[in-house]
């Protein structure tokens, strides 16, 4: 998989994480949605010239993993190895995810540091021994409050169900170790108040604040009914609760208690990207653990919504899981990366449909963007032998394009880079693409060329330079979102030779007009977004 080191002494990296994903099954669209969003965000910040660290990985402990492995007749470690190497890592490579690190919670660099962290809390009196009985959802790996549970009906009548998985909970009774989470309610509320942007979106923040205001219970941080986990260092009859284990990956992956220099230059995270169903773990338990240890808290926790199919959350348990490869094989990887961030406002639930994807692909990618790139290259080739002509005198029409580009750059940089508004940033760029297409239609270069006079030739040169220079900027702005397509456009404009590598271009400077040198060799390559074939049969 693609990795890009971004570490420099004395420079705090822009540190972005995804959740580490359970490996009880292969990844589906929901996992890929969060991971692509993180990739686009970190690619954007790289193209701002910032130091970046992007972390993803897999959560490999807990009862759910143990049961999946047992069901498949292998050991838990064999099951994890098979899925990580055969499904998870290959998918991220396929989707062009440029992560800097991939952590597995079974790795020694993680397990030993987790034990040290928990031992330290125990030594400080933050952990004590007690007993607990309550409803437990194996799918969530979480004890549920009675008020959260749903009443089953039909075959499940008389049973209490997990509100997320819609499956019966189990009543567990264990002797456990507890973290004094209940003592951190006021401290958490004070932090939320002092840092209103700590949890996003606003609806997610309100949910967490209301939850904490109701009072927090101490957290059971060990399990003794199974052994697939990290042993409690002072009592090996217990394993550490999988969520305590998992959350610590954000620290262990960047050198906690192992590489002070790396830890200092990276931690804490600037943004934790999480699904809204795991928001409380990240916005309540995780910051309380950090407070107890005297470590800095993350700058922002951003909860994305659920992908819905037929009104149901997309997941294996609800039988709506769709493999990303089912879509990339039809639409292509770049279109896949673009579509979900374009079609769904980040932070809100969004519905996916094959028909919507097809319509947007044809209208916005093929007809707007692809057609613009194709006809500009074709006209430069036909009328100027493939050499980018020098613009003559810019008029009002050209100034409008210049202004439109400046606006698109400003909006896209703010929305994607600062506000996590991927949809708004993408729309800013595609509104500019529509503007350039409209400019070409209005200027009618195919009519101007019929005028053999020198004035007509000069006007044609101005129109085509304006269009090509616009494409240069578009390629820079869309590179974090559609890297393969952007590279093709960059190459077709001859920009690799005249301006250098696309990855080295700064998004905030994309609007500086006149960067593409006159005389650059423009070539027409393959169609960027080919016509879609019929939808594959199920």
Secondary structure, DSSP 8 states (H G I E B T S, - for coil): --------TT---EEEEEEEEE-SS---HHHHHHHHHHHHHHHHHHTTT--EEEEEEEE--SHHHHHHHHHTTS-HHHHHHHHIIIIIHHHHHHTT---SEEEETTSHHHHHHHHHHHHHHHHTT-EEEEEEEEEEETTTTEE--GGG-EE--GGGTT-EE-TTT-SB-EEEEEEEEEE-GGGGHHHHHHHHHH-TTSEESHHHHHHHHHHHHT----EE-EE-S---S-EETTEEEEEE-HHHHHHTHHHHTTTTTT-HHHHHHH-S-SEEEEEGGGHHIIIIIHHHHHHHHT----S-EEEE--EEETTEE--TTTT----HHHHHHHH-HHHHHHHHHHHS-TTS-EE--HHHHHHHIIIIIIIIIIHHHHHHHHHHHHHHTTB--------HHHHHHHHHHHHHHHHHIIIIIIT--HHHHHHHHHHHHHHHHHHHHHHTHHHHTT--SHHHHHHHHHHHHHHHHHHHHHHHHHTTT-HHHHHHHHHHTTHHHHT--GGGS-GGGTT-TT-S-TT-B----S-SS---------
